[in-house]
Amino acid sequence: MDIHAPHQEQHLESSDMIRDIVIGMSDGLTVPFALAAGLSGAVNSSGIVVTAGIAEIVAGSIAMGLGGFLAGRTEADHYTSELRREYEEVERVPEREKEEVKEVFAEFGLSKKLQDEIAEELAKDKDKWVDFMMRYELGLEKPAAGRATRSAITIGISYIIGGIIPLSPYFFVADSTRALYYSCVITMICLFIFGYFKSKVTGQPAISGAFKVLVIGALAAGAAFAMAKLIDGK
Amino acid sequence: MDIHAPHQEQHLESSDMIRDIVIGMSDGLTVPFALAAGLSGAVNSSGIVVTAGIAEIVAGSIAMGLGGFLAGRTEADHYTSELRREYEEVERVPEREKEEVKEVFAEFGLSKKLQDEIAEELAKDKDKWVDFMMRYELGLEKPAAGRATRSAITIGISYIIGGIIPLSPYFFVADSTRALYYSCVITMICLFIFGYFKSKVTGQPAISGAFKVLVIGALAAGAAFAMAKLIDGK
């Protein structure tokens, strides 16, 4: 199976992208929606809701996008430094590294004889030996090149798209209470659709997944609304 | 090394907790800070900033906490369903599963003879065979029990603690522009300290890590402030 590895990598890459869209959009649909709902309970003008909502979307997309970028960079840096350390160790203390290979297989109950043979044979090719240590001793996969930048942009844009949806009625309806009704209807529909597709692509039951996403959004918005009413003593 | 496995597991568990604190607190310190800064540029009363800020913190902690809970549950469900499938496959198509074991080792350049021996010996103990497939073919680790609930609570509380810090000056200073000055000073200091410790525990260079976190917070707040000013046309 020669195509196994590239196929798997491609699969991982597109699932990284889907994961980033899901991360950005689930927070984007939920938090600006809940913030707008909360403010609608406390102020009567859609103007303030729009200002606060846009400020939140800008802040959230930068925080999440840059956060994603740095997380990706940190992952790549970590991989590189561990890789260098493993190469150094197979040069400097090869016997100890062989012991570590044997430990991996001892855990699965392989015989001492087989453990020794595996360690000896693996040690013949340093690149593959180090690759083995990286993946099976340390559990580290080589991060895709350019992953951090792509991740930042995907998360940031998904957050903005998600956030504009619940905010859109407030652009057109001056009375914030009326705008909230429209916002609830539109956002609930979008949360359900988003939850449905999110569950589909992650291999979960789609309808129950859609309801889960819907309930989180509704709970967050309801709690923010109640809290804002409470603070304002209305 | 008998203590190897439990030690590693404990290590993973505490690093899960630290990861959850980092997830909750970095967004908690950044987004409510930026939202408050944005609103301070558009309104003159700290009252609205406090209402919006609290609504955001409530919404954000619920969205992130419940999000963490569901992510943890999904991970656990996925593990369980894949585990069942692997057990079924080693019963139903053992030869194909043995081929998959061999493929893992073929990738590391082990000889055909050794591949066969490993596959045969691993197949003697079904539990260990399945465990091997789960970890090294599918790359899945058994999630810690109760992880989802712990994760939700840790992320939610970290978000609330992080969010209260930038908001606190607005409770005491009625003029939102003055409150913003205090908020900037307090939050910048906290972002730096948080970034420092975050980098320490994740093994990154601490000072440059602290500056990265600080810059994200400042950029998000600056952009939100500028955008809110722009919308309000002031």
Boltz contact constraints between the chains, C-beta under 6 A:
constraints:
  - contact:
      token1: [A, 27]
      token2: [B, 63]
      max_distance: 6.0
  - contact:
      token1: [A, 30]
      token2: [B, 63]
      max_distance: 6.0
  - contact:
      token1: [A, 31]
      token2: [B, 59]
      max_distance: 6.0
  - contact:
      token1: [A, 31]
      token2: [B, 60]
      max_distance: 6.0
  - contact:
      token1: [A, 31]
      token2: [B, 63]
      max_distance: 6.0
  - contact:
      token1: [A, 34]
      token2: [B, 59]
      max_distance: 6.0
  - contact:
      token1: [A, 35]
      token2: [B, 55]
      max_distance: 6.0
  - contact:
      token1: [A, 35]
      token2: [B, 56]
      max_distance: 6.0
  - contact:
      token1: [A, 35]
      token2: [B, 59]
      max_distance: 6.0
  - contact:
      token1: [A, 38]
      token2: [B, 55]
      max_distance: 6.0
  - contact:
      token1: [A, 39]
      token2: [B, 52]
      max_distance: 6.0
  - contact:
      token1: [A, 42]
      token2: [B, 51]
      max_distance: 6.0
  - contact:
      token1: [A, 51]
      token2: [B, 42]
      max_distance: 6.0
  - contact:
      token1: [A, 51]
      token2: [B, 228]
      max_distance: 6.0
  - contact:
      token1: [A, 51]
      token2: [B, 231]
      max_distance: 6.0
  - contact:
      token1: [A, 51]
      token2: [B, 232]
      max_distance: 6.0
  - contact:
      token1: [A, 52]
      token2: [B, 39]
      max_distance: 6.0
  - contact:
      token1: [A, 52]
      token2: [B, 52]
      max_distance: 6.0
  - contact:
      token1: [A, 54]
      token2: [B, 227]
      max_distance: 6.0
  - contact:
      token1: [A, 54]
      token2: [B, 231]
      max_distance: 6.0
  - contact:
      token1: [A, 55]
      token2: [B, 35]
      max_distance: 6.0
  - contact:
      token1: [A, 55]
      token2: [B, 38]
      max_distance: 6.0
  - contact:
      token1: [A, 55]
      token2: [B, 224]
      max_distance: 6.0
  - contact:
      token1: [A, 55]
      token2: [B, 228]
      max_distance: 6.0
  - contact:
      token1: [A, 56]
      token2: [B, 35]
      max_distance: 6.0
  - contact:
      token1: [A, 58]
      token2: [B, 223]
      max_distance: 6.0
  - contact:
      token1: [A, 58]
      token2: [B, 224]
      max_distance: 6.0
  - contact:
      token1: [A, 58]
      token2: [B, 227]
      max_distance: 6.0
  - contact:
      token1: [A, 59]
      token2: [B, 31]
      max_distance: 6.0
  - contact:
      token1: [A, 59]
      token2: [B, 34]
      max_distance: 6.0
  - contact:
      token1: [A, 59]
      token2: [B, 35]
      max_distance: 6.0
  - contact:
      token1: [A, 59]
      token2: [B, 220]
      max_distance: 6.0
  - contact:
      token1: [A, 59]
      token2: [B, 224]
      max_distance: 6.0
  - contact:
      token1: [A, 60]
      token2: [B, 31]
      max_distance: 6.0
  - contact:
      token1: [A, 62]
      token2: [B, 219]
      max_distance: 6.0
  - contact:
      token1: [A, 62]
      token2: [B, 220]
      max_distance: 6.0
  - contact:
      token1: [A, 62]
      token2: [B, 223]
      max_distance: 6.0
  - contact:
      token1: [A, 63]
      token2: [B, 27]
      max_distance: 6.0
  - contact:
      token1: [A, 63]
      token2: [B, 30]
      max_distance: 6.0
  - contact:
      token1: [A, 63]
      token2: [B, 31]
      max_distance: 6.0
  - contact:
      token1: [A, 63]
      token2: [B, 220]
      max_distance: 6.0
  - contact:
      token1: [A, 66]
      token2: [B, 216]
      max_distance: 6.0
  - contact:
      token1: [A, 70]
      token2: [B, 212]
      max_distance: 6.0
  - contact:
      token1: [A, 108]
      token2: [B, 128]
      max_distance: 6.0
  - contact:
      token1: [A, 108]
      token2: [B, 132]
      max_distance: 6.0
  - contact:
      token1: [A, 109]
      token2: [B, 125]
      max_distance: 6.0
  - contact:
      token1: [A, 109]
      token2: [B, 128]
      max_distance: 6.0
  - contact:
      token1: [A, 110]
      token2: [B, 121]
      max_distance: 6.0
  - contact:
      token1: [A, 114]
      token2: [B, 117]
      max_distance: 6.0
  - contact:
      token1: [A, 114]
      token2: [B, 121]
      max_distance: 6.0
  - contact:
      token1: [A, 117]
      token2: [B, 114]
      max_distance: 6.0
  - contact:
      token1: [A, 121]
      token2: [B, 110]
      max_distance: 6.0
  - contact:
      token1: [A, 121]
      token2: [B, 114]
      max_distance: 6.0
  - contact:
      token1: [A, 125]
      token2: [B, 109]
      max_distance: 6.0
  - contact:
      token1: [A, 128]
      token2: [B, 108]
      max_distance: 6.0
  - contact:
      token1: [A, 128]
      token2: [B, 109]
      max_distance: 6.0
  - contact:
      token1: [A, 132]
      token2: [B, 108]
      max_distance: 6.0
  - contact:
      token1: [A, 212]
      token2: [B, 70]
      max_distance: 6.0
  - contact:
      token1: [A, 216]
      token2: [B, 66]
      max_distance: 6.0
  - contact:
      token1: [A, 219]
      token2: [B, 62]
      max_distance: 6.0
  - contact:
      token1: [A, 220]
      token2: [B, 59]
      max_distance: 6.0
  - contact:
      token1: [A, 220]
      token2: [B, 62]
      max_distance: 6.0
  - contact:
      token1: [A, 220]
      token2: [B, 63]
      max_distance: 6.0
  - contact:
      token1: [A, 223]
      token2: [B, 58]
      max_distance: 6.0
  - contact:
      token1: [A, 223]
      token2: [B, 62]
      max_distance: 6.0
  - contact:
      token1: [A, 224]
      token2: [B, 55]
      max_distance: 6.0
  - contact:
      token1: [A, 224]
      token2: [B, 58]
      max_distance: 6.0
  - contact:
      token1: [A, 224]
      token2: [B, 59]
      max_distance: 6.0
  - contact:
      token1: [A, 227]
      token2: [B, 54]
      max_distance: 6.0
  - contact:
      token1: [A, 227]
      token2: [B, 58]
      max_distance: 6.0
  - contact:
      token1: [A, 228]
      token2: [B, 51]
      max_distance: 6.0
  - contact:
      token1: [A, 228]
      token2: [B, 55]
      max_distance: 6.0
  - contact:
      token1: [A, 231]
      token2: [B, 51]
      max_distance: 6.0
  - contact:
      token1: [A, 231]
      token2: [B, 54]
      max_distance: 6.0
  - contact:
      token1: [A, 232]
      token2: [B, 51]
      max_distance: 6.0
